Amino acid sequence: MSGPAKTSPMTKHAGSVMKKNKPVNSLKPDSGKVLVAGADSAYEIRPGQSIELLKELHILTRDGKMNQDSRRKLKQVYHLYQFIEPLMQAAQHHTEQQQADITLVDHGAGKSYLGFILYDLYFKSRTGNSHIYGIETRDELVSRSQELATRLGFSGMSFLNLSVAQSINTDALPEKINIVTALHACNTATDDAIEFALKKKADYIVLVPCCQAEVAATLKKNKSAAIRSNPMSELWRHPLHTREFGSQLTNVLRCLQLEAHGYHVSVTELVGWEHSMKNELIIATNKNLPRQQARQRLTQVLESTGLESLQGRFFC
């Protein structure tokens, strides 16, 4: 890390943000990355990242500093970017022979931290009409995100005030979607995002599931019958175990559902999300794989846990 630098004006892009005689950002000579002063340590900003965007997202303060909470948010989004960037590259390679552009839909977008950083680091440099759509039910967040995209000149970003379920049939989205993301989409919104992706035949699906009480509630409802006939019901006999097992089983069923539609599924943990227990990352790639075994196993799991009534939720 270089030593103190002379005073220079604030600029929009990473690489030269300084304030008076105190270095706020400094370049690492071997990487081109920028170090931003945080609450307890410096944190690297990726090359080409717009400093102005990070300020608009309140990840950086107006004088270019970063507090602990903002540092954690940026760390999370960058970690996700490492998983999503290869998918965007693969989609680009795939679509060069079939269509000119990449389309990504982010469900439960919230303040669209992920969407804006994906656009800034990847989509912004692409020619053509590649596009990111943010789907969000809170009108004020939709308006704020659209205003920010317009102000920054991010013409390839749109935000729609729709539920995930409503987005499945809207004419505001293109028929072909390359990548679908759903990060902490609450309750059954993750399942709606899966349904959306399956109906759009998305090439890639990226999920960080959030709370989903439907399976646990059904386990509880059918617990008495299960205890009489299934010794494995001891896994969810106690209320605490019902909740925990229900959460685990929900994601198992989601993975089987994706496999039953021909997707290759990988499951990993998002490192660095220590503030949240919801750190499971599911990535599905549409490879048109054999489906019969996954369909049979999905049906068997539903039947053995007394969840036959949820067959429609985890349709195959």
C-alpha positions as a Markdown table, in Angstrom:
| # | Residue | x | y | z |
|---|---|---|---|---|
| 1 | Met | 0.0 | 0.0 | 0.0 |
| 2 | Ser | 1.5 | 3.4 | -1.0 |
| 3 | Gly | 2.3 | 6.1 | 1.4 |
| 4 | Pro | 0.5 | 9.4 | 1.9 |
| 5 | Ala | -0.5 | 11.2 | -1.3 |
| 6 | Lys | -1.0 | 14.8 | -2.2 |
| 7 | Thr | -4.4 | 16.4 | -2.1 |
| 8 | Ser | -6.5 | 15.7 | -5.2 |
| 9 | Pro | -10.1 | 16.3 | -6.0 |
| 10 | Met | -12.8 | 13.7 | -5.5 |
| 11 | Thr | -13.4 | 11.6 | -8.6 |
| 12 | Lys | -16.2 | 9.3 | -9.6 |
| 13 | His | -14.3 | 6.1 | -10.0 |
| 14 | Ala | -12.1 | 3.9 | -7.9 |
| 15 | Gly | -8.5 | 4.8 | -7.9 |
| 16 | Ser | -8.1 | 8.3 | -6.8 |
| 17 | Val | -10.4 | 9.3 | -4.0 |
| 18 | Met | -8.6 | 11.4 | -1.4 |
| 19 | Lys | -9.6 | 14.0 | 1.1 |
| 20 | Lys | -7.2 | 16.9 | 2.0 |
| 21 | Asn | -4.0 | 15.4 | 3.2 |
| 22 | Lys | -5.5 | 12.2 | 4.6 |
| 23 | Pro | -5.6 | 9.3 | 2.2 |
| 24 | Val | -9.1 | 7.9 | 2.1 |
| 25 | Asn | -8.4 | 5.5 | -0.7 |
| 26 | Ser | -5.0 | 4.3 | -1.8 |
| 27 | Leu | -3.9 | 2.0 | -4.7 |
| 28 | Lys | -2.2 | -1.3 | -4.2 |
| 29 | Pro | 0.6 | -1.1 | -6.8 |
| 30 | Asp | 0.4 | -4.7 | -7.8 |
| 31 | Ser | -3.4 | -5.0 | -8.2 |
| 32 | Gly | -5.0 | -1.7 | -9.1 |
| 33 | Lys | -7.5 | -2.2 | -6.3 |
| 34 | Val | -8.5 | 0.6 | -3.9 |
| 35 | Leu | -8.3 | 0.4 | -0.2 |
| 36 | Val | -11.0 | 2.3 | 1.7 |
| 37 | Ala | -10.7 | 3.2 | 5.3 |
| 38 | Gly | -13.2 | 1.2 | 7.4 |
| 39 | Ala | -14.3 | 1.2 | 11.0 |
| 40 | Asp | -11.6 | -1.3 | 12.0 |
| 41 | Ser | -9.6 | -2.1 | 8.9 |
| 42 | Ala | -9.1 | -1.3 | 5.2 |
| 43 | Tyr | -11.3 | -3.0 | 2.6 |
| 44 | Glu | -10.6 | -3.4 | -1.1 |
| 45 | Ile | -13.0 | -2.0 | -3.8 |
| 46 | Arg | -12.9 | -3.9 | -7.1 |
| 47 | Pro | -11.2 | -2.2 | -10.0 |
| 48 | Gly | -13.6 | -0.2 | -12.1 |
| 49 | Gln | -16.1 | 0.1 | -9.3 |
| 50 | Ser | -17.9 | 3.5 | -9.4 |
| 51 | Ile | -17.2 | 5.4 | -6.1 |
| 52 | Glu | -20.2 | 7.6 | -6.9 |
| 53 | Leu | -22.4 | 4.5 | -7.0 |
| 54 | Leu | -21.1 | 3.2 | -3.6 |
| 55 | Lys | -21.9 | 6.6 | -2.2 |
| 56 | Glu | -25.4 | 6.6 | -3.6 |
| 57 | Leu | -26.0 | 3.2 | -2.1 |
| 58 | His | -24.7 | 4.6 | 1.2 |
| 59 | Ile | -22.0 | 2.0 | 1.3 |
| 60 | Leu | -19.5 | 4.9 | 1.3 |
| 61 | Thr | -20.0 | 8.1 | 3.1 |
| 62 | Arg | -19.8 | 11.4 | 1.2 |
| 63 | Asp | -16.1 | 11.7 | 2.2 |
| 64 | Gly | -15.3 | 8.2 | 1.0 |
| 65 | Lys | -15.3 | 6.3 | 4.3 |
| 66 | Met | -16.9 | 3.1 | 5.2 |
| 67 | Asn | -18.4 | 1.9 | 8.5 |
| 68 | Gln | -18.6 | -1.6 | 9.7 |
| 69 | Asp | -22.1 | -2.3 | 8.5 |
| 70 | Ser | -21.4 | -1.0 | 5.0 |
| 71 | Arg | -18.2 | -2.9 | 4.9 |
| 72 | Arg | -20.1 | -6.1 | 5.7 |
| 73 | Lys | -22.7 | -5.3 | 3.0 |
| 74 | Leu | -20.1 | -4.8 | 0.3 |
| 75 | Lys | -18.2 | -7.9 | 1.4 |
| 76 | Gln | -21.4 | -9.9 | 1.0 |
| 77 | Val | -22.2 | -8.5 | -2.5 |
| 78 | Tyr | -18.6 | -9.0 | -3.7 |
| 79 | His | -18.7 | -12.6 | -2.5 |
| 80 | Leu | -21.9 | -13.2 | -4.4 |
| 81 | Tyr | -20.4 | -11.5 | -7.5 |
| 82 | Gln | -17.6 | -14.1 | -7.5 |
| 83 | Phe | -20.2 | -16.8 | -7.9 |
| 84 | Ile | -22.4 | -14.9 | -10.5 |
| 85 | Glu | -19.6 | -13.5 | -12.7 |
| 86 | Pro | -18.7 | -16.9 | -14.2 |
| 87 | Leu | -22.4 | -17.5 | -14.9 |
| 88 | Met | -22.7 | -14.2 | -16.8 |
| 89 | Gln | -19.6 | -15.0 | -18.8 |
| 90 | Ala | -21.0 | -18.4 | -19.6 |
| 91 | Ala | -24.3 | -16.9 | -20.6 |
| 92 | Gln | -22.5 | -14.4 | -22.8 |
| 93 | His | -20.6 | -17.1 | -24.6 |
| 94 | His | -23.8 | -19.1 | -25.0 |
| 95 | Thr | -25.9 | -16.3 | -26.3 |
| 96 | Glu | -23.4 | -15.0 | -28.8 |
| 97 | Gln | -24.7 | -17.7 | -31.1 |
| 98 | Gln | -28.3 | -17.4 | -30.3 |
| 99 | Gln | -29.1 | -13.9 | -29.0 |
| 100 | Ala | -27.1 | -10.7 | -28.6 |
| 101 | Asp | -27.9 | -9.8 | -25.1 |
| 102 | Ile | -27.9 | -11.2 | -21.5 |
| 103 | Thr | -31.0 | -10.7 | -19.3 |
| 104 | Leu | -30.9 | -11.1 | -15.5 |
| 105 | Val | -33.9 | -10.8 | -13.2 |
| 106 | Asp | -33.3 | -10.1 | -9.5 |
| 107 | His | -36.3 | -11.1 | -7.4 |
| 108 | Gly | -37.0 | -9.4 | -4.1 |
| 109 | Ala | -34.4 | -6.8 | -5.1 |
| 110 | Gly | -34.9 | -4.5 | -2.1 |
| 111 | Lys | -32.5 | -1.6 | -2.5 |
| 112 | Ser | -30.8 | -3.4 | -5.4 |
| 113 | Tyr | -27.3 | -3.5 | -4.0 |
| 114 | Leu | -26.6 | -6.7 | -6.0 |
| 115 | Gly | -28.2 | -5.5 | -9.2 |
| 116 | Phe | -26.4 | -2.1 | -9.2 |
| 117 | Ile | -23.0 | -3.6 | -8.5 |
| 118 | Leu | -23.5 | -6.4 | -11.1 |
| 119 | Tyr | -24.4 | -3.7 | -13.7 |
| 120 | Asp | -21.6 | -1.4 | -12.7 |
| 121 | Leu | -18.9 | -4.1 | -12.8 |
| 122 | Tyr | -20.2 | -6.2 | -15.7 |
| 123 | Phe | -23.2 | -5.0 | -17.7 |
| 124 | Lys | -22.1 | -1.4 | -18.0 |
| 125 | Ser | -19.1 | -2.3 | -20.3 |
| 126 | Arg | -21.2 | -4.5 | -22.6 |
| 127 | Thr | -22.5 | -3.3 | -26.0 |
| 128 | Gly | -26.0 | -4.1 | -27.1 |
| 129 | Asn | -29.1 | -4.3 | -24.9 |
| 130 | Ser | -28.2 | -6.5 | -22.0 |
| 131 | His | -30.5 | -5.8 | -19.1 |
| 132 | Ile | -31.1 | -6.2 | -15.4 |
| 133 | Tyr | -34.6 | -6.2 | -14.1 |
| 134 | Gly | -35.2 | -5.7 | -10.3 |
| 135 | Ile | -38.5 | -7.1 | -9.0 |
| 136 | Glu | -39.7 | -5.6 | -5.8 |
| 137 | Thr | -43.1 | -5.1 | -4.1 |
| 138 | Arg | -42.3 | -1.9 | -2.1 |
| 139 | Asp | -43.1 | 1.0 | -4.4 |
| 140 | Glu | -40.8 | 3.5 | -2.7 |
| 141 | Leu | -37.8 | 1.2 | -3.3 |
| 142 | Val | -38.7 | 0.7 | -6.9 |
| 143 | Ser | -39.0 | 4.4 | -7.5 |
| 144 | Arg | -35.7 | 5.2 | -5.7 |
| 145 | Ser | -33.8 | 2.5 | -7.6 |
| 146 | Gln | -35.2 | 3.7 | -10.9 |
| 147 | Glu | -34.3 | 7.3 | -10.1 |
| 148 | Leu | -30.8 | 6.2 | -9.2 |
| 149 | Ala | -30.3 | 4.2 | -12.4 |
| 150 | Thr | -31.4 | 7.1 | -14.5 |
| 151 | Arg | -29.2 | 9.5 | -12.6 |
| 152 | Leu | -26.1 | 7.3 | -13.1 |
| 153 | Gly | -26.9 | 6.6 | -16.8 |
| 154 | Phe | -27.5 | 2.9 | -16.2 |
| 155 | Ser | -29.9 | 2.6 | -19.1 |
| 156 | Gly | -29.9 | -1.2 | -19.0 |
| 157 | Met | -31.6 | -1.4 | -15.6 |
| 158 | Ser | -35.4 | -1.4 | -15.0 |
| 159 | Phe | -37.4 | -1.9 | -11.8 |
| 160 | Leu | -40.9 | -3.3 | -11.6 |
| 161 | Asn | -43.3 | -3.0 | -8.7 |
| 162 | Leu | -44.5 | -6.7 | -8.8 |
| 163 | Ser | -44.6 | -9.7 | -6.6 |
| 164 | Val | -42.5 | -12.6 | -7.7 |
| 165 | Ala | -45.7 | -14.5 | -8.5 |
| 166 | Gln | -47.1 | -11.6 | -10.6 |
| 167 | Ser | -43.8 | -11.4 | -12.6 |
| 168 | Ile | -44.4 | -14.8 | -14.0 |
| 169 | Asn | -47.1 | -13.6 | -16.4 |
| 170 | Thr | -46.3 | -10.0 | -16.9 |
| 171 | Asp | -45.6 | -8.6 | -20.4 |
| 172 | Ala | -43.0 | -6.2 | -18.9 |
| 173 | Leu | -40.4 | -8.9 | -18.9 |
| 174 | Pro | -38.9 | -10.7 | -21.9 |
| 175 | Glu | -39.8 | -14.2 | -22.7 |
| 176 | Lys | -36.2 | -15.4 | -22.4 |
| 177 | Ile | -34.3 | -14.9 | -19.2 |
| 178 | Asn | -30.7 | -16.0 | -18.8 |
| 179 | Ile | -30.1 | -15.6 | -15.1 |
| 180 | Val | -32.5 | -15.5 | -12.1 |
| 181 | Thr | -31.4 | -14.4 | -8.7 |
| 182 | Ala | -33.4 | -14.4 | -5.4 |
| 183 | Leu | -31.5 | -13.4 | -2.3 |
| 184 | His | -33.3 | -13.7 | 1.0 |
| 185 | Ala | -36.7 | -13.6 | -0.7 |
| 186 | Cys | -38.9 | -14.1 | 2.3 |
| 187 | Asn | -41.2 | -17.0 | 2.9 |
| 188 | Thr | -42.5 | -18.6 | -0.3 |
| 189 | Ala | -41.1 | -15.9 | -2.5 |
| 190 | Thr | -38.0 | -18.1 | -3.1 |
| 191 | Asp | -40.3 | -20.8 | -4.3 |
| 192 | Asp | -42.1 | -18.3 | -6.6 |
| 193 | Ala | -38.7 | -17.3 | -8.0 |
| 194 | Ile | -38.0 | -21.0 | -8.7 |
| 195 | Glu | -41.3 | -21.3 | -10.5 |
| 196 | Phe | -40.5 | -18.1 | -12.5 |
| 197 | Ala | -37.1 | -19.4 | -13.5 |
| 198 | Leu | -38.5 | -22.8 | -14.5 |
| 199 | Lys | -41.3 | -21.3 | -16.6 |
| 200 | Lys | -38.8 | -19.0 | -18.3 |
| 201 | Lys | -36.3 | -21.9 | -18.7 |
| 202 | Ala | -33.5 | -19.8 | -17.2 |
| 203 | Asp | -30.0 | -20.9 | -17.9 |
| 204 | Tyr | -28.9 | -20.2 | -14.4 |
| 205 | Ile | -30.6 | -19.8 | -11.0 |
| 206 | Val | -28.9 | -18.3 | -7.9 |
| 207 | Leu | -30.7 | -18.6 | -4.6 |
| 208 | Val | -30.0 | -17.6 | -1.1 |
| 209 | Pro | -33.2 | -18.9 | 0.6 |
| 210 | Cys | -34.7 | -17.0 | 3.5 |
| 211 | Cys | -37.3 | -18.0 | 6.1 |
| 212 | Gln | -40.0 | -20.4 | 4.9 |
| 213 | Ala | -42.5 | -21.6 | 7.5 |
| 214 | Glu | -44.8 | -23.6 | 5.2 |
| 215 | Val | -43.0 | -26.9 | 5.4 |
| 216 | Ala | -42.5 | -26.7 | 9.2 |
| 217 | Ala | -46.2 | -25.8 | 9.7 |
| 218 | Thr | -47.2 | -28.8 | 7.6 |
| 219 | Leu | -44.8 | -31.1 | 9.6 |
| 220 | Lys | -46.4 | -29.8 | 12.8 |
| 221 | Lys | -49.9 | -30.4 | 11.5 |
| 222 | Asn | -49.2 | -34.0 | 10.5 |
| 223 | Lys | -46.9 | -34.8 | 13.4 |
| 224 | Ser | -49.2 | -37.2 | 15.3 |
| 225 | Ala | -49.7 | -39.5 | 12.3 |
| 226 | Ala | -46.0 | -39.4 | 11.4 |
| 227 | Ile | -44.9 | -40.4 | 14.9 |
| 228 | Arg | -47.2 | -43.4 | 14.9 |
| 229 | Ser | -45.9 | -44.7 | 11.5 |
| 230 | Asn | -42.4 | -43.3 | 10.9 |
| 231 | Pro | -39.5 | -43.6 | 13.3 |
| 232 | Met | -37.6 | -41.0 | 11.4 |
| 233 | Ser | -40.2 | -38.5 | 12.6 |
| 234 | Glu | -38.1 | -38.2 | 15.7 |
| 235 | Leu | -36.1 | -35.7 | 13.6 |
| 236 | Trp | -38.9 | -33.2 | 13.9 |
| 237 | Arg | -40.9 | -34.4 | 17.0 |
| 238 | His | -39.8 | -31.5 | 19.3 |
| 239 | Pro | -40.9 | -28.0 | 18.3 |
| 240 | Leu | -37.4 | -26.6 | 17.9 |
| 241 | His | -36.4 | -29.5 | 15.7 |
| 242 | Thr | -39.6 | -29.1 | 13.7 |
| 243 | Arg | -38.6 | -25.5 | 12.8 |
| 244 | Glu | -35.0 | -26.4 | 12.1 |
| 245 | Phe | -35.7 | -29.6 | 10.2 |
| 246 | Gly | -38.5 | -27.8 | 8.3 |
| 247 | Ser | -36.0 | -25.2 | 7.1 |
| 248 | Gln | -33.4 | -27.8 | 6.1 |
| 249 | Leu | -36.0 | -30.0 | 4.4 |
| 250 | Thr | -37.4 | -27.0 | 2.4 |
| 251 | Asn | -34.1 | -26.4 | 0.7 |
| 252 | Val | -33.6 | -30.2 | 0.1 |
| 253 | Leu | -37.0 | -30.2 | -1.7 |
| 254 | Arg | -36.1 | -27.1 | -3.7 |
| 255 | Cys | -32.9 | -28.8 | -4.9 |
| 256 | Leu | -34.8 | -32.0 | -5.9 |
| 257 | Gln | -37.3 | -29.9 | -7.7 |
| 258 | Leu | -34.6 | -28.1 | -9.7 |
| 259 | Glu | -33.0 | -31.5 | -10.5 |
| 260 | Ala | -36.4 | -32.9 | -11.5 |
| 261 | His | -36.5 | -30.1 | -14.2 |
| 262 | Gly | -33.1 | -31.1 | -15.6 |
| 263 | Tyr | -30.8 | -28.7 | -13.7 |
| 264 | His | -27.5 | -29.5 | -12.2 |
| 265 | Val | -27.5 | -28.2 | -8.6 |
| 266 | Ser | -24.7 | -27.2 | -6.3 |
| 267 | Val | -25.1 | -26.1 | -2.7 |
| 268 | Thr | -22.5 | -24.2 | -0.7 |
| 269 | Glu | -22.1 | -21.7 | 2.2 |
| 270 | Leu | -21.7 | -18.0 | 1.7 |
| 271 | Val | -18.5 | -17.3 | 3.6 |
| 272 | Gly | -18.6 | -14.0 | 5.5 |
| 273 | Trp | -22.3 | -13.9 | 6.2 |
| 274 | Glu | -21.6 | -14.3 | 9.9 |
| 275 | His | -24.4 | -11.9 | 10.9 |
| 276 | Ser | -27.0 | -14.1 | 9.4 |
| 277 | Met | -27.8 | -17.9 | 9.6 |
| 278 | Lys | -29.4 | -17.7 | 6.2 |
| 279 | Asn | -26.2 | -18.3 | 4.3 |
| 280 | Glu | -27.0 | -21.2 | 2.1 |
| 281 | Leu | -26.3 | -20.6 | -1.6 |
| 282 | Ile | -28.0 | -22.7 | -4.2 |
| 283 | Ile | -26.8 | -22.5 | -7.8 |
| 284 | Ala | -28.7 | -24.3 | -10.6 |
| 285 | Thr | -27.5 | -24.7 | -14.2 |
| 286 | Asn | -29.9 | -25.8 | -16.9 |
| 287 | Lys | -28.2 | -28.8 | -18.5 |
| 288 | Asn | -31.3 | -30.8 | -19.5 |
| 289 | Leu | -30.2 | -33.7 | -17.4 |
| 290 | Pro | -32.2 | -36.9 | -16.8 |
| 291 | Arg | -35.1 | -36.2 | -14.5 |
| 292 | Gln | -36.8 | -39.4 | -13.6 |
| 293 | Gln | -34.8 | -40.3 | -10.5 |
| 294 | Ala | -35.0 | -36.8 | -9.0 |
| 295 | Arg | -38.8 | -36.8 | -9.6 |
| 296 | Gln | -39.2 | -40.2 | -7.9 |
| 297 | Arg | -37.0 | -39.1 | -5.0 |
| 298 | Leu | -38.9 | -35.9 | -4.5 |
| 299 | Thr | -42.2 | -37.7 | -4.4 |
| 300 | Gln | -40.7 | -40.3 | -1.9 |
| 301 | Val | -39.4 | -37.6 | 0.4 |
| 302 | Leu | -42.8 | -35.8 | 0.4 |
| 303 | Glu | -44.6 | -39.0 | 1.2 |
| 304 | Ser | -42.3 | -40.2 | 3.9 |
| 305 | Thr | -42.5 | -36.8 | 5.8 |
| 306 | Gly | -46.2 | -36.4 | 5.5 |
| 307 | Leu | -45.9 | -33.5 | 3.1 |
| 308 | Glu | -48.0 | -34.8 | 0.2 |
| 309 | Ser | -50.2 | -31.7 | 0.4 |
| 310 | Leu | -47.2 | -29.7 | -0.8 |
| 311 | Gln | -46.8 | -31.6 | -4.0 |
| 312 | Gly | -48.1 | -28.5 | -5.9 |
| 313 | Arg | -45.5 | -26.2 | -4.2 |
| 314 | Phe | -42.6 | -28.4 | -5.2 |
| 315 | Phe | -44.1 | -29.4 | -8.6 |
| 316 | Cys | -42.1 | -31.5 | -11.0 |
